[in-house]
Amino acid sequence: MTVLILGIILFLCTHMIRIVAPGFRHAMVQKLGENGWKGVHGLAGIVSLVVLVLGWQQAPVVNLWFPPTGMTHLTLTLMLFAMISLVAGLLPAGHIATKAKHPMVLSVKIWALAHLLSNGDLASVLLFGSFLAWGVIMRIALKRRQRAGEVTLRPFVSAKWDFIAVLLGAVVYGLFVWKLHLLLFGVAPLPM
């Protein structure tokens, strides 16, 4: 469990540098340049993700509670919205992106909540609870930075991007339900 906790801390700290240590980020950009900092930050993110995955694989199963069977269906439903939101965050802004304001952060919050609902083991509660807390903290920080003029929201481009986000999000969702979740994480989202 120690490696999982270390991975969670490393991953979330790497992704909260701008919030908790904006001066450090600024100093590193001055020292390494924007691209150099992005490279170091990206490498740190990959390393922390590897530690997180290794910790997840090694974590003992300690059940805290047993979710009702129906929670799996709710998780599957919520994950469709998470995938659509994720894709909307990667495309030019349509209504989904402009209304959500920060669709990628929203997708992480939906993903974490959905997985908390259907997983009652300690490792899941630690992992998904941490990511849900990160999403809430990140949204609050982005809202503050927006008010301070540090962050501008993407302007609406076209509703066609909503259609594309829904279509691509549904395709990615279908691939995860079909095989990708099992291949990547060793867990089938639908009981066989």
C-alpha positions, 0 to 999 in steps of 0.5 A: 500500500505504501507504493500506491500512496507514494504514487498518488502523492507523486502524481497529484503533486506533479499535477498541482505544482502551479497551485501549491508552488507557482514560484517554483514553476516560474523559476524552472521555466526561467531556468530551463525554458518553457519546452525544457520545463514541459519535458521535465514536468512530463517525465516526472508525470510519467514516472509518477504514473508508473509508480502509481500503477505499480502500487495499484498492482501490489496493493492488497485487497482490503474491502471497506464496503461492498457496493450493490450490483446496481452501482456497476451500471451507474458507473458505466453510465457516468463513464460515458459522460466522462469520456465525452467531457474528456474528448470535448476538452481536447477539441475546439470549444463547442457548447459542452466545453464552454458550459463545463468551462474545464471539461478535462477536470470535469471528466476526472471528477466524474471518472473518480466519483463513478469508480468510487461508487462501484469499488469498496476496497481500500486501494480504490478508495485511496486512488479515486478519492484522491483524484476526486479531491484533486479535481475539486481543488483544481476546479477551485484553483482554476476559478480563482486564476480565471478571476485573477485574469491568469486563465481565459476560457476557450471561446465557443467555436461551433456546435459541430464540435459537440457532435464530434465530442459525443461521437468520439467520446461514445467510440472511446467509451465503447472501446473501453467497455469492449476490451480496453479496460480489461487490457489496460487495467485487468478488470472487465467493466461488465461481468462476464 
